[in-house]
Amino acid sequence: MKNKHQSKRRLLLIFCLLSALCGCKKFLEEKPDSKLATITSAQDIQALLDNYLKINENDQSVTQVCADDSYLTDAVFNARKETERNLYIWAPSNTFDPTFNSWTDTYSIVYIANLALDHAETLKKNGSEAASLNSIRGEALFHRGREFLNAANAWALDYDAAKASGTLGIPTPQSPDFNIPTVRPNLEQTFLRIVEDLKSSIPLLPAKTQTPYKPSKCAAYGMLARALLYKDDFAGALKYADSCLQLSSALMDYNLLNPASDFPIPRLNSEVIFESKLIPSGQILQSRAYINPELYALYADNDLRKTVLYKRGTLDWVFKGSYDGANGFFSGLATDEILLIRAECLARAGNIGAALSDLNLLRKSRLKASAYTALQANSILEALLLVKKERRMELPFRGLRWMDIKRWNAEGDGITLTRKLNQATYTLEPNSLRYAIAIPEDIIQLSGIAQNPR
């Protein structure tokens, strides 16, 4: 009886994932006979990875919804459906609709990556198309590693090396076979897999690509820097941030942008290393989400980000500064983030001068030319405070704030999140278990994995 129930669960899980994989389905249906459709060449596999709508525009947005870049009015909040309201106030459960949600979108990308790796291995054994297959393997490993990182940011607690072996991680499937049971490794094992995937992709990828939609060595270095920063491996993050910047270090001069434009920052601009976007979410759209006043107050009047990133909305300031160049929310990699990673790691290593050099390089491109003055610091603590402030101002609405709150609260920053709605106050205390967002209930039922403690 137990095996029968498990089989039903797996069949339902297969249905959910295949439903989410409409892009793959369409690719297969374009074959002459869809019933006999198979992947027979490197070109077929590459077509899966080149489905940019599925691969590049489906990063989970739940961490952006839960963070403190923006707020909702009572009217907007009340108009959202129950699961969206619950997610926004960090409710302990019922925060996702079943079947189609950020979890299934994330693991759909993982499935495509695993499918690509599996078929690449099969073709490799036949001794054909070695060069193309190596590039495919590199792309698939990169995408799998970055999606595992995105999942860990949302559905796992902060990485503490002393506790990671006893902390729940996220599933890290390495096969497209649905018959393999889903398990939750610990957080240490999760990050070993993330780092291994990203490192393994490096020798298989070109240094740079013609389009930032496709991963490169530069992008893999940058994603490794982000992952290692999250797990407090500052020496490793510094190494890979520097490697990334050796290949791509361009910065836009905000003095040359038009702040009166609806979207002043062009898409695929010179800073973009890898292009991806958050899944659209009603709680963060420009027409509904207003900027946290504490965030907006950080910008001095001579800071061009104040007018390039924001504009006046109906009731308050709204965000317009996405590197997507439109209403989408950029979640990829760009020079500014990598420069800030290097600056933070340098500051933590006690190299205050080099850290400030990176910060001032960034700020010089963000402040009015006539008003620029260099930052100074006399201690590691002062330098770190400057880095954190610049990171807060430079990277809103990229899905990174949740990660920063978790890791900085673990150091004692004491960041408390608050929502005031309908005359009620909702609070998320520092280091709360709810920083690991509840996994969708249907996934728990289908897979049998443990739910995050509340």
Stockholm file with secondary structure:
# STOCKHOLM 1.0

chainA/1-454         MKNKHQSKRRLLLIFCLLSALCGCKKFLEEKPDSKLATITSAQDIQALLDNYLKINENDQSVTQVCADDSYLTDAVFNARKETERNLYIWAPSNTFDPTFNSWTDTYSIVYIANLALDHAETLKKNGSEAASLNSIRGEALFHRGREFLNAANAWALDYDAAKASGTLGIPTPQSPDFNIPTVRPNLEQTFLRIVEDLKSSIPLLPAKTQTPYKPSKCAAYGMLARALLYKDDFAGALKYADSCLQLSSALMDYNLLNPASDFPIPRLNSEVIFESKLIPSGQILQSRAYINPELYALYADNDLRKTVLYKRGTLDWVFKGSYDGANGFFSGLATDEILLIRAECLARAGNIGAALSDLNLLRKSRLKASAYTALQANSILEALLLVKKERRMELPFRGLRWMDIKRWNAEGDGITLTRKLNQATYTLEPNSLRYAIAIPEDIIQLSGIAQNPR
#=GR chainA/1-454 SS CHHHHHHHHHHHHHHHHHHHCHHHHHHHHTSSCGGGCCCCSHHHHHHHHTCHHHHTSCBCCHHHHHSSSEECCHHHHHHSCHHHHHHHTTCSSCCSCSSSSHHHHHHHHHHHHHHHHHHHHHHHHTTCCHHHHHHHHHHHHHHHHHHHHHHHHHHSCCCCTTTGGGSBCCCCCCSSCTTSCCCCCBHHHHHHHHHHHHHHHGGGSCSSCSSTTSCCHHHHHHHHHHHHHHTTCHHHHHHHHHHHHHHCCCCCCGGGSCTTSSSCSCTTCTTEEECCBBCCCTTTCTTTCEECHHHHTTSCTTBTHHHHSEEECSSSEEECCCTTSSSSCBCSEEHHHHHHHHHHHHHHTTCHHHHHHHHHHHHHTTBCGGGCCCCCCSSHHHHHHHHHHHHHHHCTTSSCHHHHHHHHHHTTCCCCEEEEETTEEEEECTTCGGGSCCCCHHHHHHHCCCCCCC
#=GC SS_cons         CHHHHHHHHHHHHHHHHHHHCHHHHHHHHTSSCGGGCCCCSHHHHHHHHTCHHHHTSCBCCHHHHHSSSEECCHHHHHHSCHHHHHHHTTCSSCCSCSSSSHHHHHHHHHHHHHHHHHHHHHHHHTTCCHHHHHHHHHHHHHHHHHHHHHHHHHHSCCCCTTTGGGSBCCCCCCSSCTTSCCCCCBHHHHHHHHHHHHHHHGGGSCSSCSSTTSCCHHHHHHHHHHHHHHTTCHHHHHHHHHHHHHHCCCCCCGGGSCTTSSSCSCTTCTTEEECCBBCCCTTTCTTTCEECHHHHTTSCTTBTHHHHSEEECSSSEEECCCTTSSSSCBCSEEHHHHHHHHHHHHHHTTCHHHHHHHHHHHHHTTBCGGGCCCCCCSSHHHHHHHHHHHHHHHCTTSSCHHHHHHHHHHTTCCCCEEEEETTEEEEECTTCGGGSCCCCHHHHHHHCCCCCCC
//
